[in-house]
Amino acid sequence: MARKILIFLIVVPLLVSCLSRKSDRKSVKATRITSFQQPEIVRSTIISPDGITLKQTFNNVNGTCVLELKGEMIELKQERMASGIKYSNQHYIYTNWHGETRLLKDGKLIFSHDE
């Protein structure tokens, strides 16, 4: 009997924790970021507070990213980071760290979004 109670006290909190994390993920998707994922390709769309849409396609196999901003297609190459992500080319730098997304063109901020 004591063994059943001990198992119950361990299993129930784990289940509750998993369920609450799952509902947290759904609430994030319901905000401004919508993601569609395959193992090697991740597509998402972010809408900035001023209504600007940034479409993103990440190729995790090739380490590349294609962004679409105001009809312009921007191809970037992944750079290694200790934390967060960074993609760049000779004119653009795209970063995402702790839910803060930034896109700079020639050093000037042209898109930002904070979760």
Phi and psi restraints in degrees (range 20) as a CNS / XPLOR table:
assign (resid 1 and name C) (resid 2 and name N)
       (resid 2 and name CA) (resid 2 and name C) 1.0 -63.4 20.0 2
assign (resid 2 and name N) (resid 2 and name CA)
       (resid 2 and name C) (resid 3 and name N) 1.0 -35.2 20.0 2
assign (resid 2 and name C) (resid 3 and name N)
       (resid 3 and name CA) (resid 3 and name C) 1.0 -64.6 20.0 2
assign (resid 3 and name N) (resid 3 and name CA)
       (resid 3 and name C) (resid 4 and name N) 1.0 -41.5 20.0 2
assign (resid 3 and name C) (resid 4 and name N)
       (resid 4 and name CA) (resid 4 and name C) 1.0 -64.6 20.0 2
assign (resid 4 and name N) (resid 4 and name CA)
       (resid 4 and name C) (resid 5 and name N) 1.0 -40.2 20.0 2
assign (resid 4 and name C) (resid 5 and name N)
       (resid 5 and name CA) (resid 5 and name C) 1.0 -65.7 20.0 2
assign (resid 5 and name N) (resid 5 and name CA)
       (resid 5 and name C) (resid 6 and name N) 1.0 -42.5 20.0 2
assign (resid 5 and name C) (resid 6 and name N)
       (resid 6 and name CA) (resid 6 and name C) 1.0 -61.8 20.0 2
assign (resid 6 and name N) (resid 6 and name CA)
       (resid 6 and name C) (resid 7 and name N) 1.0 -45.6 20.0 2
assign (resid 6 and name C) (resid 7 and name N)
       (resid 7 and name CA) (resid 7 and name C) 1.0 -61.5 20.0 2
assign (resid 7 and name N) (resid 7 and name CA)
       (resid 7 and name C) (resid 8 and name N) 1.0 -43.2 20.0 2
assign (resid 7 and name C) (resid 8 and name N)
       (resid 8 and name CA) (resid 8 and name C) 1.0 -60.4 20.0 2
assign (resid 8 and name N) (resid 8 and name CA)
       (resid 8 and name C) (resid 9 and name N) 1.0 -42.5 20.0 2
assign (resid 8 and name C) (resid 9 and name N)
       (resid 9 and name CA) (resid 9 and name C) 1.0 -68.4 20.0 2
assign (resid 9 and name N) (resid 9 and name CA)
       (resid 9 and name C) (resid 10 and name N) 1.0 -23.0 20.0 2
assign (resid 9 and name C) (resid 10 and name N)
       (resid 10 and name CA) (resid 10 and name C) 1.0 -88.4 20.0 2
assign (resid 10 and name N) (resid 10 and name CA)
       (resid 10 and name C) (resid 11 and name N) 1.0 -44.5 20.0 2
assign (resid 10 and name C) (resid 11 and name N)
       (resid 11 and name CA) (resid 11 and name C) 1.0 -72.3 20.0 2
assign (resid 11 and name N) (resid 11 and name CA)
       (resid 11 and name C) (resid 12 and name N) 1.0 -44.3 20.0 2
assign (resid 11 and name C) (resid 12 and name N)
       (resid 12 and name CA) (resid 12 and name C) 1.0 -60.4 20.0 2
assign (resid 12 and name N) (resid 12 and name CA)
       (resid 12 and name C) (resid 13 and name N) 1.0 -48.9 20.0 2
assign (resid 12 and name C) (resid 13 and name N)
       (resid 13 and name CA) (resid 13 and name C) 1.0 -60.1 20.0 2
assign (resid 13 and name N) (resid 13 and name CA)
       (resid 13 and name C) (resid 14 and name N) 1.0 -36.2 20.0 2
assign (resid 13 and name C) (resid 14 and name N)
       (resid 14 and name CA) (resid 14 and name C) 1.0 -63.7 20.0 2
assign (resid 14 and name N) (resid 14 and name CA)
       (resid 14 and name C) (resid 15 and name N) 1.0 -43.7 20.0 2
assign (resid 14 and name C) (resid 15 and name N)
       (resid 15 and name CA) (resid 15 and name C) 1.0 -63.5 20.0 2
assign (resid 15 and name N) (resid 15 and name CA)
       (resid 15 and name C) (resid 16 and name N) 1.0 -44.1 20.0 2
assign (resid 15 and name C) (resid 16 and name N)
       (resid 16 and name CA) (resid 16 and name C) 1.0 -61.6 20.0 2
assign (resid 16 and name N) (resid 16 and name CA)
       (resid 16 and name C) (resid 17 and name N) 1.0 -42.4 20.0 2
assign (resid 16 and name C) (resid 17 and name N)
       (resid 17 and name CA) (resid 17 and name C) 1.0 -61.7 20.0 2
assign (resid 17 and name N) (resid 17 and name CA)
       (resid 17 and name C) (resid 18 and name N) 1.0 -45.6 20.0 2
assign (resid 17 and name C) (resid 18 and name N)
       (resid 18 and name CA) (resid 18 and name C) 1.0 -63.1 20.0 2
assign (resid 18 and name N) (resid 18 and name CA)
       (resid 18 and name C) (resid 19 and name N) 1.0 -42.6 20.0 2
assign (resid 18 and name C) (resid 19 and name N)
       (resid 19 and name CA) (resid 19 and name C) 1.0 -65.4 20.0 2
assign (resid 19 and name N) (resid 19 and name CA)
       (resid 19 and name C) (resid 20 and name N) 1.0 -40.0 20.0 2
assign (resid 19 and name C) (resid 20 and name N)
       (resid 20 and name CA) (resid 20 and name C) 1.0 -69.1 20.0 2
assign (resid 20 and name N) (resid 20 and name CA)
       (resid 20 and name C) (resid 21 and name N) 1.0 -36.8 20.0 2
assign (resid 20 and name C) (resid 21 and name N)
       (resid 21 and name CA) (resid 21 and name C) 1.0 -64.2 20.0 2
assign (resid 21 and name N) (resid 21 and name CA)
       (resid 21 and name C) (resid 22 and name N) 1.0 -39.7 20.0 2
assign (resid 21 and name C) (resid 22 and name N)
       (resid 22 and name CA) (resid 22 and name C) 1.0 -62.1 20.0 2
assign (resid 22 and name N) (resid 22 and name CA)
       (resid 22 and name C) (resid 23 and name N) 1.0 -42.7 20.0 2
assign (resid 22 and name C) (resid 23 and name N)
       (resid 23 and name CA) (resid 23 and name C) 1.0 -69.6 20.0 2
assign (resid 23 and name N) (resid 23 and name CA)
       (resid 23 and name C) (resid 24 and name N) 1.0 -30.9 20.0 2
assign (resid 23 and name C) (resid 24 and name N)
       (resid 24 and name CA) (resid 24 and name C) 1.0 -63.1 20.0 2
assign (resid 24 and name N) (resid 24 and name CA)
       (resid 24 and name C) (resid 25 and name N) 1.0 -41.8 20.0 2
assign (resid 24 and name C) (resid 25 and name N)
       (resid 25 and name CA) (resid 25 and name C) 1.0 -62.8 20.0 2
assign (resid 25 and name N) (resid 25 and name CA)
       (resid 25 and name C) (resid 26 and name N) 1.0 -38.8 20.0 2
assign (resid 25 and name C) (resid 26 and name N)
       (resid 26 and name CA) (resid 26 and name C) 1.0 -64.0 20.0 2
assign (resid 26 and name N) (resid 26 and name CA)
       (resid 26 and name C) (resid 27 and name N) 1.0 -39.1 20.0 2
assign (resid 26 and name C) (resid 27 and name N)
       (resid 27 and name CA) (resid 27 and name C) 1.0 -67.9 20.0 2
assign (resid 27 and name N) (resid 27 and name CA)
       (resid 27 and name C) (resid 28 and name N) 1.0 -33.4 20.0 2
assign (resid 27 and name C) (resid 28 and name N)
       (resid 28 and name CA) (resid 28 and name C) 1.0 -65.7 20.0 2
assign (resid 28 and name N) (resid 28 and name CA)
       (resid 28 and name C) (resid 29 and name N) 1.0 -43.6 20.0 2
assign (resid 28 and name C) (resid 29 and name N)
       (resid 29 and name CA) (resid 29 and name C) 1.0 -63.4 20.0 2
assign (resid 29 and name N) (resid 29 and name CA)
       (resid 29 and name C) (resid 30 and name N) 1.0 -28.8 20.0 2
assign (resid 29 and name C) (resid 30 and name N)
       (resid 30 and name CA) (resid 30 and name C) 1.0 -77.2 20.0 2
assign (resid 30 and name N) (resid 30 and name CA)
       (resid 30 and name C) (resid 31 and name N) 1.0 -11.2 20.0 2
assign (resid 30 and name C) (resid 31 and name N)
       (resid 31 and name CA) (resid 31 and name C) 1.0 -81.1 20.0 2
assign (resid 31 and name N) (resid 31 and name CA)
       (resid 31 and name C) (resid 32 and name N) 1.0 -129.8 20.0 2
assign (resid 31 and name C) (resid 32 and name N)
       (resid 32 and name CA) (resid 32 and name C) 1.0 -95.3 20.0 2
assign (resid 32 and name N) (resid 32 and name CA)
       (resid 32 and name C) (resid 33 and name N) 1.0 -2.5 20.0 2
assign (resid 32 and name C) (resid 33 and name N)
       (resid 33 and name CA) (resid 33 and name C) 1.0 -114.3 20.0 2
assign (resid 33 and name N) (resid 33 and name CA)
       (resid 33 and name C) (resid 34 and name N) 1.0 127.7 20.0 2
assign (resid 33 and name C) (resid 34 and name N)
       (resid 34 and name CA) (resid 34 and name C) 1.0 -121.5 20.0 2
assign (resid 34 and name N) (resid 34 and name CA)
       (resid 34 and name C) (resid 35 and name N) 1.0 123.4 20.0 2
assign (resid 34 and name C) (resid 35 and name N)
       (resid 35 and name CA) (resid 35 and name C) 1.0 -117.6 20.0 2
assign (resid 35 and name N) (resid 35 and name CA)
       (resid 35 and name C) (resid 36 and name N) 1.0 143.2 20.0 2
assign (resid 35 and name C) (resid 36 and name N)
       (resid 36 and name CA) (resid 36 and name C) 1.0 -126.2 20.0 2
assign (resid 36 and name N) (resid 36 and name CA)
       (resid 36 and name C) (resid 37 and name N) 1.0 120.2 20.0 2
assign (resid 36 and name C) (resid 37 and name N)
       (resid 37 and name CA) (resid 37 and name C) 1.0 -121.3 20.0 2
assign (resid 37 and name N) (resid 37 and name CA)
       (resid 37 and name C) (resid 38 and name N) 1.0 142.7 20.0 2
assign (resid 37 and name C) (resid 38 and name N)
       (resid 38 and name CA) (resid 38 and name C) 1.0 -124.0 20.0 2
assign (resid 38 and name N) (resid 38 and name CA)
       (resid 38 and name C) (resid 39 and name N) 1.0 168.0 20.0 2
assign (resid 38 and name C) (resid 39 and name N)
       (resid 39 and name CA) (resid 39 and name C) 1.0 -57.1 20.0 2
assign (resid 39 and name N) (resid 39 and name CA)
       (resid 39 and name C) (resid 40 and name N) 1.0 -41.7 20.0 2
assign (resid 39 and name C) (resid 40 and name N)
       (resid 40 and name CA) (resid 40 and name C) 1.0 -103.2 20.0 2
assign (resid 40 and name N) (resid 40 and name CA)
       (resid 40 and name C) (resid 41 and name N) 1.0 -18.3 20.0 2
assign (resid 40 and name C) (resid 41 and name N)
       (resid 41 and name CA) (resid 41 and name C) 1.0 -120.3 20.0 2
assign (resid 41 and name N) (resid 41 and name CA)
       (resid 41 and name C) (resid 42 and name N) 1.0 130.8 20.0 2
assign (resid 41 and name C) (resid 42 and name N)
       (resid 42 and name CA) (resid 42 and name C) 1.0 -124.8 20.0 2
assign (resid 42 and name N) (resid 42 and name CA)
       (resid 42 and name C) (resid 43 and name N) 1.0 124.7 20.0 2
assign (resid 42 and name C) (resid 43 and name N)
       (resid 43 and name CA) (resid 43 and name C) 1.0 -115.7 20.0 2
assign (resid 43 and name N) (resid 43 and name CA)
       (resid 43 and name C) (resid 44 and name N) 1.0 137.4 20.0 2
assign (resid 43 and name C) (resid 44 and name N)
       (resid 44 and name CA) (resid 44 and name C) 1.0 -151.6 20.0 2
assign (resid 44 and name N) (resid 44 and name CA)
       (resid 44 and name C) (resid 45 and name N) 1.0 161.6 20.0 2
assign (resid 44 and name C) (resid 45 and name N)
       (resid 45 and name CA) (resid 45 and name C) 1.0 -129.8 20.0 2
assign (resid 45 and name N) (resid 45 and name CA)
       (resid 45 and name C) (resid 46 and name N) 1.0 132.8 20.0 2
assign (resid 45 and name C) (resid 46 and name N)
       (resid 46 and name CA) (resid 46 and name C) 1.0 -120.3 20.0 2
assign (resid 46 and name N) (resid 46 and name CA)
       (resid 46 and name C) (resid 47 and name N) 1.0 136.5 20.0 2
assign (resid 46 and name C) (resid 47 and name N)
       (resid 47 and name CA) (resid 47 and name C) 1.0 -113.9 20.0 2
assign (resid 47 and name N) (resid 47 and name CA)
       (resid 47 and name C) (resid 48 and name N) 1.0 121.7 20.0 2
assign (resid 47 and name C) (resid 48 and name N)
       (resid 48 and name CA) (resid 48 and name C) 1.0 -71.1 20.0 2
assign (resid 48 and name N) (resid 48 and name CA)
       (resid 48 and name C) (resid 49 and name N) 1.0 164.1 20.0 2
assign (resid 48 and name C) (resid 49 and name N)
       (resid 49 and name CA) (resid 49 and name C) 1.0 -57.2 20.0 2
assign (resid 49 and name N) (resid 49 and name CA)
       (resid 49 and name C) (resid 50 and name N) 1.0 -26.9 20.0 2
assign (resid 49 and name C) (resid 50 and name N)
       (resid 50 and name CA) (resid 50 and name C) 1.0 -93.0 20.0 2
assign (resid 50 and name N) (resid 50 and name CA)
       (resid 50 and name C) (resid 51 and name N) 1.0 14.1 20.0 2
assign (resid 50 and name C) (resid 51 and name N)
       (resid 51 and name CA) (resid 51 and name C) 1.0 87.6 20.0 2
assign (resid 51 and name N) (resid 51 and name CA)
       (resid 51 and name C) (resid 52 and name N) 1.0 8.9 20.0 2
assign (resid 51 and name C) (resid 52 and name N)
       (resid 52 and name CA) (resid 52 and name C) 1.0 -83.2 20.0 2
assign (resid 52 and name N) (resid 52 and name CA)
       (resid 52 and name C) (resid 53 and name N) 1.0 131.7 20.0 2
assign (resid 52 and name C) (resid 53 and name N)
       (resid 53 and name CA) (resid 53 and name C) 1.0 -98.6 20.0 2
assign (resid 53 and name N) (resid 53 and name CA)
       (resid 53 and name C) (resid 54 and name N) 1.0 131.9 20.0 2
assign (resid 53 and name C) (resid 54 and name N)
       (resid 54 and name CA) (resid 54 and name C) 1.0 -120.4 20.0 2
assign (resid 54 and name N) (resid 54 and name CA)
       (resid 54 and name C) (resid 55 and name N) 1.0 113.0 20.0 2
assign (resid 54 and name C) (resid 55 and name N)
       (resid 55 and name CA) (resid 55 and name C) 1.0 -93.3 20.0 2
assign (resid 55 and name N) (resid 55 and name CA)
       (resid 55 and name C) (resid 56 and name N) 1.0 137.9 20.0 2
assign (resid 55 and name C) (resid 56 and name N)
       (resid 56 and name CA) (resid 56 and name C) 1.0 -128.5 20.0 2
assign (resid 56 and name N) (resid 56 and name CA)
       (resid 56 and name C) (resid 57 and name N) 1.0 137.2 20.0 2
assign (resid 56 and name C) (resid 57 and name N)
       (resid 57 and name CA) (resid 57 and name C) 1.0 -131.0 20.0 2
assign (resid 57 and name N) (resid 57 and name CA)
       (resid 57 and name C) (resid 58 and name N) 1.0 114.5 20.0 2
assign (resid 57 and name C) (resid 58 and name N)
       (resid 58 and name CA) (resid 58 and name C) 1.0 -104.0 20.0 2
assign (resid 58 and name N) (resid 58 and name CA)
       (resid 58 and name C) (resid 59 and name N) 1.0 128.3 20.0 2
assign (resid 58 and name C) (resid 59 and name N)
       (resid 59 and name CA) (resid 59 and name C) 1.0 -104.6 20.0 2
assign (resid 59 and name N) (resid 59 and name CA)
       (resid 59 and name C) (resid 60 and name N) 1.0 102.5 20.0 2
assign (resid 59 and name C) (resid 60 and name N)
       (resid 60 and name CA) (resid 60 and name C) 1.0 -73.2 20.0 2
assign (resid 60 and name N) (resid 60 and name CA)
       (resid 60 and name C) (resid 61 and name N) 1.0 -18.4 20.0 2
assign (resid 60 and name C) (resid 61 and name N)
       (resid 61 and name CA) (resid 61 and name C) 1.0 -77.2 20.0 2
assign (resid 61 and name N) (resid 61 and name CA)
       (resid 61 and name C) (resid 62 and name N) 1.0 -47.1 20.0 2
assign (resid 61 and name C) (resid 62 and name N)
       (resid 62 and name CA) (resid 62 and name C) 1.0 -86.4 20.0 2
assign (resid 62 and name N) (resid 62 and name CA)
       (resid 62 and name C) (resid 63 and name N) 1.0 -12.8 20.0 2
assign (resid 62 and name C) (resid 63 and name N)
       (resid 63 and name CA) (resid 63 and name C) 1.0 68.5 20.0 2
assign (resid 63 and name N) (resid 63 and name CA)
       (resid 63 and name C) (resid 64 and name N) 1.0 39.3 20.0 2
assign (resid 63 and name C) (resid 64 and name N)
       (resid 64 and name CA) (resid 64 and name C) 1.0 -125.3 20.0 2
assign (resid 64 and name N) (resid 64 and name CA)
       (resid 64 and name C) (resid 65 and name N) 1.0 165.4 20.0 2
assign (resid 64 and name C) (resid 65 and name N)
       (resid 65 and name CA) (resid 65 and name C) 1.0 -144.5 20.0 2
assign (resid 65 and name N) (resid 65 and name CA)
       (resid 65 and name C) (resid 66 and name N) 1.0 137.4 20.0 2
assign (resid 65 and name C) (resid 66 and name N)
       (resid 66 and name CA) (resid 66 and name C) 1.0 -118.6 20.0 2
assign (resid 66 and name N) (resid 66 and name CA)
       (resid 66 and name C) (resid 67 and name N) 1.0 123.6 20.0 2
assign (resid 66 and name C) (resid 67 and name N)
       (resid 67 and name CA) (resid 67 and name C) 1.0 -108.7 20.0 2
assign (resid 67 and name N) (resid 67 and name CA)
       (resid 67 and name C) (resid 68 and name N) 1.0 145.9 20.0 2
assign (resid 67 and name C) (resid 68 and name N)
       (resid 68 and name CA) (resid 68 and name C) 1.0 -122.7 20.0 2
assign (resid 68 and name N) (resid 68 and name CA)
       (resid 68 and name C) (resid 69 and name N) 1.0 116.7 20.0 2
assign (resid 68 and name C) (resid 69 and name N)
       (resid 69 and name CA) (resid 69 and name C) 1.0 -132.2 20.0 2
assign (resid 69 and name N) (resid 69 and name CA)
       (resid 69 and name C) (resid 70 and name N) 1.0 117.7 20.0 2
assign (resid 69 and name C) (resid 70 and name N)
       (resid 70 and name CA) (resid 70 and name C) 1.0 53.2 20.0 2
assign (resid 70 and name N) (resid 70 and name CA)
       (resid 70 and name C) (resid 71 and name N) 1.0 41.8 20.0 2
assign (resid 70 and name C) (resid 71 and name N)
       (resid 71 and name CA) (resid 71 and name C) 1.0 82.9 20.0 2
assign (resid 71 and name N) (resid 71 and name CA)
       (resid 71 and name C) (resid 72 and name N) 1.0 -7.7 20.0 2
assign (resid 71 and name C) (resid 72 and name N)
       (resid 72 and name CA) (resid 72 and name C) 1.0 -93.8 20.0 2
assign (resid 72 and name N) (resid 72 and name CA)
       (resid 72 and name C) (resid 73 and name N) 1.0 131.0 20.0 2
assign (resid 72 and name C) (resid 73 and name N)
       (resid 73 and name CA) (resid 73 and name C) 1.0 -93.4 20.0 2
assign (resid 73 and name N) (resid 73 and name CA)
       (resid 73 and name C) (resid 74 and name N) 1.0 127.9 20.0 2
assign (resid 73 and name C) (resid 74 and name N)
       (resid 74 and name CA) (resid 74 and name C) 1.0 -122.0 20.0 2
assign (resid 74 and name N) (resid 74 and name CA)
       (resid 74 and name C) (resid 75 and name N) 1.0 117.6 20.0 2
assign (resid 74 and name C) (resid 75 and name N)
       (resid 75 and name CA) (resid 75 and name C) 1.0 -99.3 20.0 2
assign (resid 75 and name N) (resid 75 and name CA)
       (resid 75 and name C) (resid 76 and name N) 1.0 129.1 20.0 2
assign (resid 75 and name C) (resid 76 and name N)
       (resid 76 and name CA) (resid 76 and name C) 1.0 -130.4 20.0 2
assign (resid 76 and name N) (resid 76 and name CA)
       (resid 76 and name C) (resid 77 and name N) 1.0 156.4 20.0 2
assign (resid 76 and name C) (resid 77 and name N)
       (resid 77 and name CA) (resid 77 and name C) 1.0 -112.1 20.0 2
assign (resid 77 and name N) (resid 77 and name CA)
       (resid 77 and name C) (resid 78 and name N) 1.0 139.7 20.0 2
assign (resid 77 and name C) (resid 78 and name N)
       (resid 78 and name CA) (resid 78 and name C) 1.0 -71.1 20.0 2
assign (resid 78 and name N) (resid 78 and name CA)
       (resid 78 and name C) (resid 79 and name N) 1.0 140.6 20.0 2
assign (resid 78 and name C) (resid 79 and name N)
       (resid 79 and name CA) (resid 79 and name C) 1.0 -114.8 20.0 2
assign (resid 79 and name N) (resid 79 and name CA)
       (resid 79 and name C) (resid 80 and name N) 1.0 144.3 20.0 2
assign (resid 79 and name C) (resid 80 and name N)
       (resid 80 and name CA) (resid 80 and name C) 1.0 -71.3 20.0 2
assign (resid 80 and name N) (resid 80 and name CA)
       (resid 80 and name C) (resid 81 and name N) 1.0 134.1 20.0 2
assign (resid 80 and name C) (resid 81 and name N)
       (resid 81 and name CA) (resid 81 and name C) 1.0 -131.8 20.0 2
assign (resid 81 and name N) (resid 81 and name CA)
       (resid 81 and name C) (resid 82 and name N) 1.0 150.1 20.0 2
assign (resid 81 and name C) (resid 82 and name N)
       (resid 82 and name CA) (resid 82 and name C) 1.0 -73.8 20.0 2
assign (resid 82 and name N) (resid 82 and name CA)
       (resid 82 and name C) (resid 83 and name N) 1.0 -32.6 20.0 2
assign (resid 82 and name C) (resid 83 and name N)
       (resid 83 and name CA) (resid 83 and name C) 1.0 -147.3 20.0 2
assign (resid 83 and name N) (resid 83 and name CA)
       (resid 83 and name C) (resid 84 and name N) 1.0 138.0 20.0 2
assign (resid 83 and name C) (resid 84 and name N)
       (resid 84 and name CA) (resid 84 and name C) 1.0 82.0 20.0 2
assign (resid 84 and name N) (resid 84 and name CA)
       (resid 84 and name C) (resid 85 and name N) 1.0 -170.0 20.0 2
assign (resid 84 and name C) (resid 85 and name N)
       (resid 85 and name CA) (resid 85 and name C) 1.0 -129.8 20.0 2
assign (resid 85 and name N) (resid 85 and name CA)
       (resid 85 and name C) (resid 86 and name N) 1.0 153.1 20.0 2
assign (resid 85 and name C) (resid 86 and name N)
       (resid 86 and name CA) (resid 86 and name C) 1.0 -147.8 20.0 2
assign (resid 86 and name N) (resid 86 and name CA)
       (resid 86 and name C) (resid 87 and name N) 1.0 130.0 20.0 2
assign (resid 86 and name C) (resid 87 and name N)
       (resid 87 and name CA) (resid 87 and name C) 1.0 -128.8 20.0 2
assign (resid 87 and name N) (resid 87 and name CA)
       (resid 87 and name C) (resid 88 and name N) 1.0 146.2 20.0 2
assign (resid 87 and name C) (resid 88 and name N)
       (resid 88 and name CA) (resid 88 and name C) 1.0 -156.0 20.0 2
assign (resid 88 and name N) (resid 88 and name CA)
       (resid 88 and name C) (resid 89 and name N) 1.0 165.5 20.0 2
assign (resid 88 and name C) (resid 89 and name N)
       (resid 89 and name CA) (resid 89 and name C) 1.0 -142.5 20.0 2
assign (resid 89 and name N) (resid 89 and name CA)
       (resid 89 and name C) (resid 90 and name N) 1.0 -165.7 20.0 2
assign (resid 89 and name C) (resid 90 and name N)
       (resid 90 and name CA) (resid 90 and name C) 1.0 -68.2 20.0 2
assign (resid 90 and name N) (resid 90 and name CA)
       (resid 90 and name C) (resid 91 and name N) 1.0 -18.7 20.0 2
assign (resid 90 and name C) (resid 91 and name N)
       (resid 91 and name CA) (resid 91 and name C) 1.0 -115.4 20.0 2
assign (resid 91 and name N) (resid 91 and name CA)
       (resid 91 and name C) (resid 92 and name N) 1.0 -26.9 20.0 2
assign (resid 91 and name C) (resid 92 and name N)
       (resid 92 and name CA) (resid 92 and name C) 1.0 -116.7 20.0 2
assign (resid 92 and name N) (resid 92 and name CA)
       (resid 92 and name C) (resid 93 and name N) 1.0 147.9 20.0 2
assign (resid 92 and name C) (resid 93 and name N)
       (resid 93 and name CA) (resid 93 and name C) 1.0 -133.7 20.0 2
assign (resid 93 and name N) (resid 93 and name CA)
       (resid 93 and name C) (resid 94 and name N) 1.0 123.7 20.0 2
assign (resid 93 and name C) (resid 94 and name N)
       (resid 94 and name CA) (resid 94 and name C) 1.0 -114.6 20.0 2
assign (resid 94 and name N) (resid 94 and name CA)
       (resid 94 and name C) (resid 95 and name N) 1.0 128.7 20.0 2
assign (resid 94 and name C) (resid 95 and name N)
       (resid 95 and name CA) (resid 95 and name C) 1.0 -133.0 20.0 2
assign (resid 95 and name N) (resid 95 and name CA)
       (resid 95 and name C) (resid 96 and name N) 1.0 151.4 20.0 2
assign (resid 95 and name C) (resid 96 and name N)
       (resid 96 and name CA) (resid 96 and name C) 1.0 -142.4 20.0 2
assign (resid 96 and name N) (resid 96 and name CA)
       (resid 96 and name C) (resid 97 and name N) 1.0 121.2 20.0 2
assign (resid 96 and name C) (resid 97 and name N)
       (resid 97 and name CA) (resid 97 and name C) 1.0 -144.7 20.0 2
assign (resid 97 and name N) (resid 97 and name CA)
       (resid 97 and name C) (resid 98 and name N) 1.0 121.8 20.0 2
assign (resid 97 and name C) (resid 98 and name N)
       (resid 98 and name CA) (resid 98 and name C) 1.0 52.4 20.0 2
assign (resid 98 and name N) (resid 98 and name CA)
       (resid 98 and name C) (resid 99 and name N) 1.0 41.8 20.0 2
assign (resid 98 and name C) (resid 99 and name N)
       (resid 99 and name CA) (resid 99 and name C) 1.0 80.7 20.0 2
assign (resid 99 and name N) (resid 99 and name CA)
       (resid 99 and name C) (resid 100 and name N) 1.0 3.7 20.0 2
assign (resid 99 and name C) (resid 100 and name N)
       (resid 100 and name CA) (resid 100 and name C) 1.0 -100.7 20.0 2
assign (resid 100 and name N) (resid 100 and name CA)
       (resid 100 and name C) (resid 101 and name N) 1.0 113.5 20.0 2
assign (resid 100 and name C) (resid 101 and name N)
       (resid 101 and name CA) (resid 101 and name C) 1.0 -102.2 20.0 2
assign (resid 101 and name N) (resid 101 and name CA)
       (resid 101 and name C) (resid 102 and name N) 1.0 132.0 20.0 2
assign (resid 101 and name C) (resid 102 and name N)
       (resid 102 and name CA) (resid 102 and name C) 1.0 -135.4 20.0 2
assign (resid 102 and name N) (resid 102 and name CA)
       (resid 102 and name C) (resid 103 and name N) 1.0 139.2 20.0 2
assign (resid 102 and name C) (resid 103 and name N)
       (resid 103 and name CA) (resid 103 and name C) 1.0 -129.2 20.0 2
assign (resid 103 and name N) (resid 103 and name CA)
       (resid 103 and name C) (resid 104 and name N) 1.0 120.8 20.0 2
assign (resid 103 and name C) (resid 104 and name N)
       (resid 104 and name CA) (resid 104 and name C) 1.0 -113.3 20.0 2
assign (resid 104 and name N) (resid 104 and name CA)
       (resid 104 and name C) (resid 105 and name N) 1.0 142.2 20.0 2
assign (resid 104 and name C) (resid 105 and name N)
       (resid 105 and name CA) (resid 105 and name C) 1.0 -119.7 20.0 2
assign (resid 105 and name N) (resid 105 and name CA)
       (resid 105 and name C) (resid 106 and name N) 1.0 119.9 20.0 2
assign (resid 105 and name C) (resid 106 and name N)
       (resid 106 and name CA) (resid 106 and name C) 1.0 48.7 20.0 2
assign (resid 106 and name N) (resid 106 and name CA)
       (resid 106 and name C) (resid 107 and name N) 1.0 41.7 20.0 2
assign (resid 106 and name C) (resid 107 and name N)
       (resid 107 and name CA) (resid 107 and name C) 1.0 84.8 20.0 2
assign (resid 107 and name N) (resid 107 and name CA)
       (resid 107 and name C) (resid 108 and name N) 1.0 -5.1 20.0 2
assign (resid 107 and name C) (resid 108 and name N)
       (resid 108 and name CA) (resid 108 and name C) 1.0 -103.3 20.0 2
assign (resid 108 and name N) (resid 108 and name CA)
       (resid 108 and name C) (resid 109 and name N) 1.0 130.5 20.0 2
assign (resid 108 and name C) (resid 109 and name N)
       (resid 109 and name CA) (resid 109 and name C) 1.0 -68.4 20.0 2
assign (resid 109 and name N) (resid 109 and name CA)
       (resid 109 and name C) (resid 110 and name N) 1.0 121.0 20.0 2
assign (resid 109 and name C) (resid 110 and name N)
       (resid 110 and name CA) (resid 110 and name C) 1.0 -115.9 20.0 2
assign (resid 110 and name N) (resid 110 and name CA)
       (resid 110 and name C) (resid 111 and name N) 1.0 -12.1 20.0 2
assign (resid 110 and name C) (resid 111 and name N)
       (resid 111 and name CA) (resid 111 and name C) 1.0 -154.3 20.0 2
assign (resid 111 and name N) (resid 111 and name CA)
       (resid 111 and name C) (resid 112 and name N) 1.0 137.9 20.0 2
assign (resid 111 and name C) (resid 112 and name N)
       (resid 112 and name CA) (resid 112 and name C) 1.0 -148.6 20.0 2
assign (resid 112 and name N) (resid 112 and name CA)
       (resid 112 and name C) (resid 113 and name N) 1.0 151.4 20.0 2
assign (resid 112 and name C) (resid 113 and name N)
       (resid 113 and name CA) (resid 113 and name C) 1.0 -155.2 20.0 2
assign (resid 113 and name N) (resid 113 and name CA)
       (resid 113 and name C) (resid 114 and name N) 1.0 132.1 20.0 2
assign (resid 113 and name C) (resid 114 and name N)
       (resid 114 and name CA) (resid 114 and name C) 1.0 -118.1 20.0 2
assign (resid 114 and name N) (resid 114 and name CA)
       (resid 114 and name C) (resid 115 and name N) 1.0 132.2 20.0 2
